[in-house]
Amino acid sequence: MILDVEQTRENLHRKDINTALIPCTRLQYDSYDWFGRCEAVLAEKDEINPEVVLIGDSITHFWGGKPNFGVHTYHPSYDETFAGMRVMNIGYGWDRTQNMLYRITKGKQLEGINPKIVVINAGTNNTSTTEEARENTAEEIAEGVAEVTSSEVIAQFRQRFPSIHVVLMAIFPREHEPTHQRRILIENTNKILKEYAAKHSALTYVDLWDKMLTPEGKLPQEICGDYCHPTEEGYKIWGAALRPILLELLKYV
């Protein structure tokens, strides 16, 4: 359940509520204009008329596609993955579940469009404590991600188009070593998300950990250069897993 709590630094550091459920505008300053990207989405979404919508953070944002406002990098695997599909990428660098909830509800980024598939890659930034917001627990992050997948807007889509499908990505592994605290937090979150996905037939859960990690559980720089954001090789792994799922789903939705 989305929390109707004012967006203040005090509230976003409270431990008596799940802060991952508080819809918020930009929390972190980054090298792009968060609000400008919001304006670009609203200006371009009808023209794009997407059948696939990508919702996420910088991992999604930096892959490529439209709107290209605020995109820092371009990866050829984006075009290879989505060839022949109308796709809107509304990934935003540094977004937490709080920001995604704001954008798809109060921000109206999905209003007036009728996607057949929504791909969600959310939660990695909730593993950080900053001046603006605290780190969330695995249970809190999973609840925040689940809220993104079942928000009022997506529920309204389902009322109009019962066949709409959500593809939920397991949060990608981070940090080089498997014993790193953040890696353990993400792993525990994914366990909850996998159980959640198993209870929903209109939701496909995709886990890339075995394809991204070495047999020893280490995350190579060749896959994620900064142990967070995929390189082109990392995006190829995502694309190779995602494209056949999308093509199969588009036959039936």
C-alpha positions in Angstrom: 0.0 0.0 0.0 1.4 3.4 -1.0 2.0 5.6 2.0 0.5 9.1 2.0 3.4 10.7 3.8 5.0 14.0 3.0 8.3 13.9 1.2 10.7 15.2 3.8 14.2 14.1 4.8 12.9 13.3 8.2 10.1 11.0 6.9 12.5 9.3 4.4 14.8 8.3 7.3 12.1 7.1 9.6 12.4 3.5 10.7 8.8 3.0 12.0 7.4 3.0 8.4 8.4 1.5 5.1 9.9 4.5 3.4 10.1 2.5 0.1 6.3 3.1 -0.2 6.4 6.9 -0.1 6.0 8.4 -3.6 8.7 11.0 -4.1 10.1 13.2 -6.8 13.9 13.3 -7.3 15.9 12.4 -4.2 19.5 12.4 -5.6 21.1 15.0 -7.7 22.7 13.4 -10.8 24.3 14.5 -14.0 20.9 14.8 -15.8 17.7 16.8 -15.2 15.2 14.5 -13.5 12.3 16.9 -14.0 13.3 17.5 -17.6 13.2 13.8 -18.3 9.7 13.7 -16.8 8.6 16.4 -19.2 10.2 14.5 -22.1 8.3 11.3 -21.2 5.0 13.2 -21.0 5.7 14.9 -24.3 6.8 11.8 -26.2 4.7 8.9 -24.8 1.8 9.3 -27.1 4.0 9.5 -30.2 6.0 6.4 -29.1 2.7 4.6 -28.4 4.6 1.8 -26.7 3.7 -1.8 -26.6 6.5 -2.4 -24.1 7.4 -0.1 -21.3 10.6 -0.3 -19.3 10.4 1.0 -15.7 13.6 1.2 -13.7 16.6 3.1 -12.5 19.9 4.0 -14.1 20.5 0.4 -15.1 17.4 0.7 -17.4 18.0 4.4 -18.2 21.5 3.9 -19.5 20.6 1.1 -21.8 19.2 3.4 -24.4 15.9 4.1 -26.3 13.3 6.7 -26.2 12.9 9.2 -24.6 16.6 9.8 -24.9 16.6 12.9 -22.7 19.2 12.5 -20.0 20.7 9.3 -21.5 24.4 9.1 -20.8 25.3 6.1 -22.9 24.0 4.0 -25.7 24.4 0.3 -26.1 23.8 -1.5 -29.4 22.2 -4.4 -27.5 19.2 -2.2 -26.8 18.3 -2.1 -30.5 19.0 -5.8 -30.9 16.8 -6.7 -27.9 13.8 -4.6 -29.0 14.0 -4.8 -32.7 10.5 -4.7 -34.2 8.9 -3.5 -31.0 7.6 -0.1 -29.9 9.4 0.6 -26.6 9.4 3.4 -24.1 12.2 3.5 -21.6 11.3 5.3 -18.4 14.3 4.3 -16.4 15.8 7.1 -14.3 19.2 7.3 -12.8 19.3 7.1 -9.0 15.5 6.3 -8.8 14.3 4.3 -5.8 11.0 2.5 -5.6 9.7 5.8 -4.1 10.5 7.7 -7.3 9.0 5.1 -9.6 5.8 5.1 -7.6 5.5 8.8 -7.9 6.2 8.8 -11.7 3.6 6.1 -12.6 0.9 7.5 -10.2 1.1 11.2 -9.5 3.5 11.8 -12.4 1.0 10.2 -14.9 3.7 8.7 -17.1 1.6 5.7 -18.1 -1.6 7.7 -18.5 -3.2 7.5 -22.0 -1.0 4.7 -23.3 -1.9 1.0 -23.6 1.3 -1.1 -23.3 1.0 -4.9 -23.6 4.1 -5.6 -21.5 5.7 -3.7 -18.6 9.2 -4.7 -17.6 10.3 -3.6 -14.1 13.8 -3.5 -12.8 13.6 -1.8 -9.4 15.1 -1.8 -5.9 18.9 -1.5 -6.2 19.0 2.1 -5.1 17.0 1.3 -2.0 20.1 -0.6 -0.7 21.9 2.8 -0.2 21.7 5.3 2.7 22.2 8.9 1.6 21.4 12.3 3.1 18.0 12.1 1.4 16.8 8.7 2.3 17.8 5.6 4.3 18.6 2.1 3.2 15.7 -0.2 3.2 15.5 -3.8 4.5 15.0 -6.7 2.2 11.3 -6.9 3.3 10.8 -3.2 2.7 12.4 -3.2 -0.7 10.4 -6.3 -1.8 7.2 -4.6 -0.7 8.2 -1.4 -2.6 8.9 -3.4 -5.8 5.7 -5.3 -5.4 3.8 -2.0 -5.1 5.3 -0.9 -8.4 4.2 -4.1 -10.1 0.7 -3.8 -8.8 0.2 0.0 -8.5 -3.2 1.5 -9.1 -2.2 2.5 -12.6 -1.2 -1.0 -13.7 -4.3 -2.3 -12.0 -6.3 0.0 -14.2 -4.5 -1.3 -17.3 -5.6 -4.8 -16.3 -9.2 -3.7 -16.0 -9.1 -2.4 -19.6 -6.7 -5.0 -21.0 -6.8 -8.2 -18.9 -4.0 -9.7 -20.9 -1.3 -7.1 -20.0 1.8 -8.8 -18.6 4.5 -7.7 -16.1 8.0 -8.9 -16.4 9.8 -8.5 -13.1 13.6 -8.6 -13.1 15.4 -9.9 -10.1 17.5 -7.1 -8.8 20.9 -7.5 -10.5 23.9 -8.5 -8.4 26.1 -5.8 -7.2 29.6 -5.6 -5.6 32.5 -7.9 -6.6 32.4 -10.3 -3.7 29.5 -12.5 -2.7 30.0 -11.8 1.0 29.5 -8.0 0.6 26.7 -6.8 2.8 24.9 -5.1 -0.2 25.0 -8.3 -2.2 23.5 -10.3 0.7 20.7 -7.7 1.1 19.9 -7.9 -2.6 20.0 -11.7 -2.5 17.6 -11.8 0.4 15.3 -9.3 -1.4 15.2 -11.4 -4.5 14.2 -14.5 -2.5 11.1 -12.6 -1.4 10.4 -11.3 -4.9 10.6 -14.8 -6.3 8.0 -16.0 -3.9 5.8 -13.0 -4.6 6.0 -13.6 -8.4 5.1 -17.2 -8.0 1.7 -16.2 -6.7 0.8 -14.1 -9.7 0.1 -15.7 -13.1 0.3 -12.4 -15.0 3.9 -11.8 -13.8 7.1 -13.4 -15.2 10.1 -13.4 -12.9 13.5 -13.3 -14.6 16.7 -13.9 -12.6 20.1 -13.4 -14.4 22.4 -14.1 -11.4 23.7 -17.4 -12.8 24.5 -15.7 -16.1 26.2 -12.6 -14.6 28.3 -14.2 -11.8 31.3 -16.6 -11.9 31.0 -20.0 -10.4 32.5 -18.6 -7.2 29.8 -15.9 -7.1 32.0 -13.0 -8.1 30.7 -10.2 -10.3 33.2 -9.6 -13.1 34.0 -6.0 -14.3 33.5 -7.3 -17.8 29.8 -7.6 -16.9 29.4 -4.6 -14.6 32.3 -2.2 -14.8 31.6 -0.4 -11.6 30.0 -3.5 -10.0 26.6 -2.0 -10.4 25.9 -0.8 -14.0 26.1 -3.3 -16.8 28.7 -2.9 -19.6 27.6 -3.8 -23.1 28.4 -7.4 -22.3 26.1 -7.2 -19.3 23.3 -5.7 -21.3 23.7 -8.4 -23.9 23.0 -10.9 -21.1 19.9 -9.1 -20.2 18.8 -8.7 -23.8 19.4 -12.4 -24.6 17.1 -13.4 -21.8 14.5 -10.8 -22.3 13.9 -10.8 -26.0 12.5 -14.3 -26.4 10.2 -13.7 -23.4 8.8 -10.5 -25.0 8.4 -12.1 -28.4 6.5 -15.0 -26.9 4.3 -12.8 -24.7 3.5 -10.4 -27.6 1.8 -13.3 -29.4 -0.8 -13.5 -26.8 -1.3 -10.0 -25.3 
